[in-house]
Amino acid sequence: MSEHFKKTLCRVEQKNARIGVIGLGYVGLPIVLRFCEEGYKVTGFDVDRSKVDTLNSGGSYIKHIPAEKVSSFVKAKVFNATTDTSALSKMDAVIICVPTPLSDKREPDLSYVKKSGEEVAKYLRRGQMISLESTTYPGTTEEMLLPLLSEGGMKAGKDFFLVFSPEREDPGRVDFTTRNTPKIVGGITEKCGKLGVALYSKIIHEVVPVSSTRVAEMSKLLENIYRSVNIALVNELKMLCDRMKIDIWEVIEASNTKPFGFQAFYPGPGLGGHCIPIDPFYLTWKAREFDFSTRFIELAGEINTNMPYYIVSKVMEALNSNGRSIKGSNILILGLAYKKNVDDLRESPSLELIRILKHKGAKVSYNDPYVPMAVHHKNNMKMRSVPLSLKGIKKYDCVIVATDHSTYDYRWIASNSRLVVDTRNAMAGIKSANIVKA
């Protein structure tokens, strides 16, 4: 057993290890707080100066993470944030939680991972453990991070320890949190994996070791592809059921009474969030290297990507039935976040709905109690949430329920709107001629 392994393991076990987390967003910040809760000292690294300043002042920019929790750890001097990557040299473990988006050509953009790896390599010292949590294709840890960290002559499993441990965050969820969601850990070597398991076991109830980083990377993609494919299935069935005059939600609930062999997935206006709309394309891209076409995955992605266009077509039909053209119509989007009761806009289908509707000449506003201001550079969009008032809602030709926040009074919305297009079955049980399911 190497001296560096024993020393770092001892520091982890005694909670003397200093933890560094690169990327302080929806994945990184919860990890920071869990380590702080268990008595570790943590430094967060982020390129966004405003985030760093907010955290150091005891604030939070993520709605479901209370500022009081951040503030308590800052005051106790167990947590600080910085933009200065030279502090990485003082860390015993560095956890990378940076975005892995798609490029304009829908290819993996690993620039954030590469930049983080370069910064870690610059300050790498013997005994450090590095963990990548960002979702990516199988081989990234081994093919990108390992060479960067090995450039100075140090060896993985002897001088430093490298693992991949995929994030499993579900923003806003309260039944499964960072603490009680099982954590997969795969190491470059056996010692790397053991150290990774030892570290994560201090903050997570169940850690699941796997044989390699590639297995860990693939497991994360399987989880999200499973959801993507099943959501695509119910989205396609929704469109078929619409033509057949069958309520897809009633069908799903009926099927869900079967106690085995069925899991309910629900249709919507498209996919959102940081995983499901993006991750499958990481695997389809990597598969080409092995001369393999992932047709099933790509078909699911195509169906899900086209859902906003289907919703807009339903809006156009509904407006036409009311004697209105979509061009010049006033339309209100209810819910900008990608799912209910959160403030997360990443890949939200509401953003695409707004883009398409505006392109067709509609005048579009939105209301979201969780998102008072929306800036989206990709769509060149900057909008403010409009108040949801009796006078205000009556001026819209159509109200689209895009995100079914629990705070909305759907009976009030239905009774005071000219036309409602419901993409989430939020109006279930409300009988009104002005409600159109989509």
Number of C-alpha atoms within 10 A of each C-alpha: 8 11 12 17 22 13 15 23 22 14 14 22 14 11 17 15 22 19 25 28 26 27 22 23 16 20 23 24 20 18 25 24 21 17 22 24 14 11 16 22 22 27 22 28 28 20 14 12 13 11 20 19 15 16 23 20 16 18 19 19 15 16 15 15 17 13 17 12 15 23 19 14 20 20 13 10 12 18 24 22 23 20 16 11 18 13 15 26 19 17 22 24 27 26 24 26 27 26 19 20 22 16 10 9 7 12 16 21 17 21 13 17 24 16 12 21 22 15 17 24 20 17 15 26 19 18 23 25 27 27 25 27 25 24 28 29 23 21 17 19 24 18 10 14 23 19 16 17 25 15 11 12 9 14 16 23 23 17 19 24 30 29 33 30 29 24 19 19 18 15 21 19 11 9 7 14 16 20 17 13 16 16 22 24 29 27 31 20 17 16 20 26 25 19 24 27 24 16 23 21 18 19 22 19 13 16 21 14 18 18 14 20 27 20 19 26 26 17 16 23 25 14 15 17 23 13 15 24 21 18 24 26 17 21 24 17 16 21 18 13 16 14 9 9 9 14 13 21 18 11 13 17 13 11 13 15 11 10 8 7 6 11 12 13 18 17 25 24 28 27 26 23 18 22 24 22 23 26 24 25 23 21 22 20 17 19 15 11 9 8 8 11 14 16 10 10 18 16 13 21 22 11 18 27 19 14 24 25 16 17 23 21 15 17 26 19 16 22 18 12 10 14 8 15 18 23 14 14 19 16 25 25 23 24 27 33 28 25 23 17 21 22 22 22 20 17 20 23 27 27 23 18 24 24 17 15 22 17 11 16 14 18 18 20 17 25 18 25 20 18 18 15 16 17 12 13 8 8 11 8 12 10 13 14 19 18 14 16 10 12 10 13 19 16 14 19 21 28 26 26 27 32 27 22 21 10 11 17 11 17 15 10 20 20 16 18 19 18 25 28 25 24 22 19 20 19 22 14 8 12 11 13 10 16 22 18 21 24
